[in-house]
Amino acid sequence: MFNHPMLHEVQYFYILIAFALSLLVHYLVIELTHRKGIFLDEHDKVQKMHAIPTPRIGGLGIFLSSMFMLNDSQGGYFMLASIPAFIAGFLEDYSGRISPEQRLAIMCLSPIMAFIMIPDTMLTQWPMGRVPAVGGILGSVFFIIALVNGVNFTDGQNGLASGTTLISFLTLAVLAYVLGDGSLLYICLILSVAVLAFLIYNFPRGRIFLGDGGAYLLGFMAAIIAIVTVQRYSGAVSPFLLPAVVIYPLWEVLFSTLRKSFFDRISPFRSDDYHLHQLIYRNRARGKGYRPAVFILPAQVVTAFFVILLHNSAAGLLGTMFLYVLLYCTVYVHERRVDGLKNRIARA
């Protein structure tokens, strides 16, 4: 199936069934969690934005639907490698008592399994050329963990985390089609329909959200698919495709780390409520029928268009990322000022 641009008829059928299964599982999860009072977001978290308890195991439906990837040999390896990442988050969703260190230790098993089963997940194609295997392993682990945390940061805001990953998977699906890789195309479409079904329940009402299990799963999948695309087609795509295709969650992590360390003077590992989507929620969305996703996702769609168009141009991808980062920083500074002004008025 590798390097074949078209899908088999049975795979189209599996894609439809994966969508239907995701719809069904998420519906059942919403009903059963409220009825039994389990897996509801009742923990006191800074990032929490829901006024009422909401199921936080949307990752379960996505994980089960994604198992149709097992129909593809490469997809089967992806699914096996994703299990530790999903379990690390799912345990936290269940108990709320798993330490970040424990979750990180379990999660790191996923890239290790991926390196063994899928050699292309070892990131040796860097912009400055090939790097040794050790550098590839460290670079891959860093990229995967950063992206997983980036997706997790944005969960809890209706449509944001799921919309972000859906855009990334569809972008990678288009690139897989252009590159003639039927295996990656099938994998991306399975993940896309699983997330799309979840998004129906997650936006605009927010009846369910991903939870750590779903965020870890989607972040891991987006990371390794992007790495494989860059590694396997190094002559057809620029290495800068890797950060460009997931620019929002990746930049969210980097920007937040820098902001906390040098501006807010707090530990970068400490949770706070000054992420861009939280500022937009407080300043503009609350009480007006809007959601941060309405403001943030359109920029990602435009970025995805240029990433597809310029996938083999290092200068083009760098320019696209620069403009995105510039827009992000401009909006962030403005929203932070508005938030500070409102706080001063409230204290007066």
Buried (B, 14 or more C-beta within 10 A) or exposed (E): BEEEEEBBEEBEEBBEBBBEBBBBBBBEBBEEBBEEEEBBBEEEEEBBBBEEEBBBBBBBBBBBBBBBBBBBEBBBBBBBBBBBBBBBBBBBBBEBEBEEEEBEEBBBBBBEBBBEBBBBBBBBBBEEEEBEEEBBBEBBBEBBBBBBBBBBBBBBBBBBBBBBBBBBBBBBBBBBBBBBBBBBBBBBBBBBBBBBBBBBBBBEEBBBBBBBBBBBBBBBBBBBBBBBBBBBBEEBBBBBBBBBBBBBBBBBBBBBBEBBEEEEEEEEEEEBBBBBBBBBBBBBBEEEEBBBBBBBBEBBEBBBEBBBEBBBBEEBBBBBBEBBBEEBEEBBEEBBEBBEEEEEEEEE
